[in-house]
Amino acid sequence: MTIDQTETMPAPTIESETVESLMGPWKVVVMNDPVNLMSYVVMVFKKVFGFDEVRARKHMLEVHENGRSIVWCGLREKAEHFAFILHQWHLTAVLERNETD
């Protein structure tokens, strides 16, 4: 079977679910680990996110007491960037869909 040269193939469509999964809101979650000192985690939060001392300590205590803390929410590309930076600082960070927005 040959395709007539005058026929045009339909343009591929991007599934809206895929676009939404990339664009939709994402959370950067820092997980507890038995390695890093609390003061070190506070310092990393201040350097990476620009948190003040109070906010950095609040998130560090959430990690310590609850095992996790949501430190940032926004577009996936930026969330991946923050998670990568946190990994470079040897913190355990994961991305989660922000289903509340």
Backbone as JSON, one array per atom type, in Angstrom:
{
  "sequence": "MTIDQTETMPAPTIESETVESLMGPWKVVVMNDPVNLMSYVVMVFKKVFGFDEVRARKHMLEVHENGRSIVWCGLREKAEHFAFILHQWHLTAVLERNETD",
  "N": [[0.84, -1.18, 0.0], [0.58, 2.19, -0.85], [1.16, 5.57, 0.08], [-0.67, 8.31, -0.88], [0.83, 11.18, -2.21], [-0.44, 13.62, -1.91], [-1.98, 13.36, 0.28], [-2.04, 14.2, 3.68], [-0.46, 13.42, 6.69], [-1.93, 13.18, 9.91], [-1.05, 15.56, 12.38], [0.99, 14.71, 15.14], [-0.4, 14.54, 18.39], [-0.01, 15.99, 21.58], [-0.56, 14.44, 24.55], [-2.85, 15.75, 26.86], [-2.67, 15.05, 29.49], [0.0, 14.35, 29.84], [1.29, 16.8, 29.37], [0.16, 18.24, 31.46], [1.21, 16.81, 33.61], [3.84, 17.56, 33.52], [3.7, 20.3, 33.81], [2.02, 20.82, 35.94], [1.48, 21.41, 39.5], [4.13, 20.57, 41.72], [5.71, 18.98, 44.52], [8.59, 19.4, 46.53], [10.03, 17.22, 48.63], [11.75, 16.74, 51.56], [13.37, 14.09, 53.06], [13.82, 12.29, 56.15], [17.01, 11.32, 57.41], [19.58, 9.23, 58.81], [22.07, 10.37, 58.9], [22.84, 13.14, 58.43], [23.55, 16.08, 60.32], [21.41, 18.11, 62.36], [21.98, 20.86, 62.37], [23.41, 21.08, 60.01], [21.44, 20.5, 58.07], [19.75, 22.7, 58.45], [21.49, 24.75, 57.61], [21.78, 24.03, 54.88], [19.14, 24.37, 53.92], [18.9, 27.13, 54.24], [20.87, 28.07, 52.46], [20.13, 26.9, 49.94], [17.35, 27.48, 49.55], [17.1, 30.02, 50.52], [15.95, 30.44, 52.96], [15.11, 32.0, 56.09], [16.56, 31.8, 59.4], [14.57, 30.9, 61.24], [12.54, 29.75, 59.61], [14.03, 27.78, 58.27], [14.81, 26.16, 60.45], [12.27, 25.3, 61.27], [11.46, 23.65, 59.11], [13.52, 21.77, 59.22], [13.0, 20.61, 61.73], [10.51, 19.46, 61.21], [11.29, 17.49, 59.38], [12.92, 15.98, 61.08], [11.16, 15.2, 63.19], [8.78, 14.29, 61.93], [9.63, 12.83, 59.84], [9.68, 13.84, 57.29], [9.47, 16.76, 55.19], [7.77, 19.24, 53.38], [9.36, 21.31, 51.33], [9.24, 22.99, 49.16], [7.04, 24.09, 46.54], [5.84, 23.91, 43.21], [6.4, 24.36, 39.64], [7.29, 21.44, 37.75], [9.86, 21.26, 36.49], [11.45, 23.12, 37.88], [11.17, 22.04, 40.42], [12.49, 19.59, 40.07], [15.03, 20.59, 39.69], [15.59, 21.72, 42.24], [15.48, 19.37, 43.8], [17.65, 17.98, 42.72], [19.78, 19.68, 43.46], [19.58, 19.46, 46.26], [20.22, 16.76, 46.54], [22.88, 16.92, 45.79], [23.88, 18.13, 48.04], [23.75, 16.04, 49.7], [21.3, 15.39, 50.88], [18.24, 13.63, 51.3], [15.83, 13.83, 48.95], [12.62, 13.93, 47.46], [10.26, 14.01, 44.72], [6.85, 14.87, 44.59], [3.54, 14.73, 43.3], [1.49, 17.57, 43.61], [-1.39, 17.26, 44.77], [-3.32, 18.82, 45.9], [-3.7, 21.25, 44.68]],
  "CA": [[0.0, 0.0, 0.0], [1.35, 3.42, -0.92], [0.44, 6.76, 0.54], [-0.76, 9.35, -1.88], [1.64, 12.31, -1.8], [-1.28, 14.76, -1.57], [-2.56, 13.14, 1.62], [-1.14, 14.59, 4.77], [-0.64, 12.65, 7.92], [-2.32, 14.08, 11.0], [0.05, 15.93, 13.27], [0.89, 14.04, 16.44], [-0.9, 15.4, 19.47], [0.55, 15.74, 22.9], [-1.62, 14.16, 25.49], [-2.96, 16.81, 27.85], [-2.24, 14.5, 30.78], [1.46, 14.44, 29.86], [1.63, 18.21, 29.53], [-0.23, 18.62, 32.81], [2.11, 16.2, 34.58], [5.07, 18.33, 33.52], [3.44, 21.69, 34.19], [1.25, 20.91, 37.17], [2.24, 21.68, 40.73], [4.92, 19.49, 42.31], [6.28, 19.25, 45.83], [9.9, 18.87, 46.87], [9.92, 16.7, 49.99], [13.01, 16.28, 52.14], [13.13, 12.95, 53.94], [14.76, 12.12, 57.26], [18.08, 10.35, 57.26], [20.32, 9.11, 60.07], [23.44, 10.8, 58.67], [23.09, 14.58, 58.49], [23.27, 16.8, 61.56], [20.32, 19.09, 62.24], [22.56, 22.17, 62.01], [23.78, 21.0, 58.6], [20.2, 20.59, 57.3], [19.33, 24.11, 58.54], [22.39, 25.5, 56.74], [21.45, 23.72, 53.48], [17.87, 25.03, 53.61], [19.17, 28.56, 54.12], [21.64, 28.32, 51.23], [19.43, 26.48, 48.73], [16.05, 28.14, 49.39], [17.12, 31.39, 51.05], [15.13, 30.52, 54.17], [15.72, 32.59, 57.27], [16.87, 30.81, 60.44], [13.34, 30.34, 61.83], [11.88, 28.87, 58.64], [14.91, 26.63, 58.04], [14.69, 25.29, 61.62], [10.92, 24.72, 61.24], [11.47, 22.53, 58.17], [14.43, 20.74, 59.74], [12.3, 19.89, 62.81], [9.5, 18.61, 60.57], [12.01, 16.32, 58.87], [13.39, 15.19, 62.22], [10.05, 14.67, 63.99], [7.74, 13.64, 61.11], [10.27, 12.03, 58.81], [9.62, 14.51, 55.99], [8.96, 18.13, 55.17], [7.6, 19.83, 52.05], [10.15, 22.53, 51.39], [8.98, 23.85, 48.01], [6.0, 23.65, 45.6], [5.81, 24.67, 41.97], [6.5, 23.62, 38.39], [8.12, 20.25, 37.86], [11.26, 21.48, 36.11], [12.11, 23.8, 39.01], [11.19, 21.07, 41.52], [13.58, 18.66, 39.77], [16.27, 21.34, 39.93], [15.82, 21.78, 43.69], [15.79, 18.02, 44.28], [19.02, 17.69, 42.29], [20.69, 20.45, 44.33], [19.54, 18.84, 47.6], [21.0, 15.52, 46.44], [24.29, 17.32, 45.78], [24.19, 18.42, 49.44], [23.58, 14.75, 50.38], [20.0, 15.25, 51.55], [17.3, 12.78, 50.56], [14.68, 14.62, 48.51], [11.79, 13.28, 46.45], [9.2, 14.82, 44.14], [5.49, 14.32, 44.66], [2.49, 15.57, 42.71], [0.73, 18.36, 44.58], [-2.78, 16.96, 44.41], [-4.23, 19.77, 46.55], [-3.92, 22.42, 43.81]],
  "C": [[0.89, 1.24, 0.0], [0.49, 4.57, -0.45], [0.48, 7.8, -0.56], [-0.02, 10.59, -1.37], [0.79, 13.51, -1.41], [-1.93, 14.6, -0.21], [-1.55, 13.59, 2.66], [-1.48, 13.76, 5.99], [-1.05, 13.62, 9.02], [-1.12, 14.35, 11.9], [-0.11, 15.2, 14.59], [0.42, 15.02, 17.5], [-0.24, 15.01, 20.77], [-0.61, 15.54, 23.85], [-1.66, 15.24, 26.56], [-2.51, 16.33, 29.22], [-0.73, 14.6, 30.92], [1.9, 15.88, 30.09], [1.31, 18.65, 30.95], [0.73, 18.04, 33.84], [3.44, 16.94, 34.63], [4.85, 19.74, 34.08], [2.79, 21.81, 35.56], [2.11, 21.12, 38.4], [2.9, 20.42, 41.29], [5.49, 19.93, 43.64], [7.69, 18.66, 45.9], [9.83, 18.51, 48.35], [11.29, 16.21, 50.44], [12.67, 15.21, 53.17], [14.2, 12.88, 55.03], [15.83, 11.1, 56.89], [18.9, 10.32, 58.55], [21.73, 9.71, 60.0], [23.68, 12.27, 58.98], [22.69, 15.19, 59.84], [22.17, 17.82, 61.32], [20.85, 20.45, 61.82], [22.96, 22.2, 60.53], [22.53, 21.17, 57.72], [19.69, 22.03, 57.3], [20.18, 24.95, 57.59], [22.06, 25.27, 55.26], [20.16, 24.42, 53.08], [18.07, 26.54, 53.42], [19.89, 28.87, 52.81], [20.83, 28.03, 49.96], [18.15, 27.28, 48.49], [16.03, 29.58, 49.86], [16.24, 31.56, 52.27], [15.87, 31.3, 55.24], [15.9, 31.49, 58.31], [15.61, 30.12, 60.97], [12.67, 29.36, 60.87], [12.72, 27.61, 58.37], [14.82, 25.65, 59.2], [13.33, 24.6, 61.67], [10.9, 23.5, 60.32], [12.39, 21.41, 58.64], [13.74, 19.92, 60.84], [11.19, 19.01, 62.25], [10.15, 17.34, 60.02], [12.39, 15.4, 60.02], [12.24, 14.48, 62.95], [9.03, 13.86, 63.17], [8.32, 12.76, 60.01], [10.3, 12.66, 57.44], [9.12, 15.93, 56.16], [8.87, 18.59, 53.72], [8.28, 21.18, 52.09], [9.89, 23.48, 50.22], [7.88, 23.24, 47.17], [6.05, 24.53, 44.36], [5.94, 23.77, 40.75], [7.54, 22.51, 38.49], [9.6, 20.5, 37.53], [12.05, 22.14, 37.24], [12.21, 22.85, 40.2], [12.32, 20.05, 41.31], [14.94, 19.32, 40.02], [16.59, 21.38, 41.42], [16.17, 20.4, 44.25], [17.22, 17.64, 43.92], [20.03, 18.41, 43.2], [20.73, 19.83, 45.73], [20.31, 17.54, 47.61], [22.5, 15.83, 46.44], [24.78, 17.65, 47.18], [24.02, 17.17, 50.31], [22.34, 14.67, 51.27], [19.12, 14.37, 50.67], [16.06, 13.61, 50.24], [13.95, 13.86, 47.42], [10.79, 14.3, 45.92], [7.88, 14.1, 44.29], [4.55, 15.27, 43.95], [1.79, 16.3, 43.83], [-0.73, 18.23, 44.21], [-3.77, 17.96, 45.01], [-4.54, 20.96, 45.69], [-4.67, 22.03, 42.57]]
}
